[in-house]
Amino acid sequence: MNHLVAWLAGLLFGAGLLLSQMVDPARVVGFLDVFGVWDPTLLFVMGAALVCTVPGFWWASRIGKPWLEPVFVLPARDDIDRPLIVGAILFGLGWGLAGLCPGPAIVAVASAHADVLLFLCAMLLGMALNRAPRLLGGRRAS
């Protein structure tokens, strides 16, 4: 059942990305271009996400136990360290340069555009490089 719920949530997320056109890098770059021709679309998408998420988290905090798991699994860390800051900077640079982040890139891969495929390959390579030290017995970058 967990796999079905995850699949349906991913399908809903992907459909939302497509419908809101967040798989179009020009939309994201237009949002980041605050001194040029600013496109507020992403702001409305984020606002709609908050309108759904905030009541959902409020409700989940009151039910005591998730439906499909024995307990809620919440983040154990809330500190801000160098890997978090460096990762956020790299993510922001990649997002600003390409106009894509992981979710929209995975959805946009169906378009088979060369730039989307190149972005996805670079993203997967970065993920693999981050895991390489751990797989070889050393420390992980983050």
C-alpha positions, 0 to 999 in steps of 0.5 A: 500500500505504501508503494501505491500511495507514493506512486499516486503522490508522485503522479499528483505532484508531476501533474501539478508541475505540468499543469502549472508549467513548472517544467518549463525552465523559462518560467523559473528563470522568469521568476528569478529575473526580478529586475527584468521581465518578472514572471510571478507564476512560481510565487502562485504555485508556492502559495498554493502549495502552502495553502495545502501543506500547512493545514495538512501538517496541522492535521497530521500533528493531531492524529497521533499516528500515520495511516500506513506506518507505525510512527511519524518519522520527523527530521532529527537534525535542525542545525545549519552546517557547512554541507547544508550551506554549500549544498543550498548554494549549489542547488540555487546556482543550478536552479538559476542557471538551468531553470530546473530542479530535481522534481521538474527535471524528472517530469520534463524528461518525457519531453526528451529535450537535450537540455533537460536530459543533460541536466538530469545526467549532471544531477545524477552524476552529482548524486553519485559523486556525493555517495562515492566516498561512502560506498568506498568506505569513507565519509559522505560529503553531506 
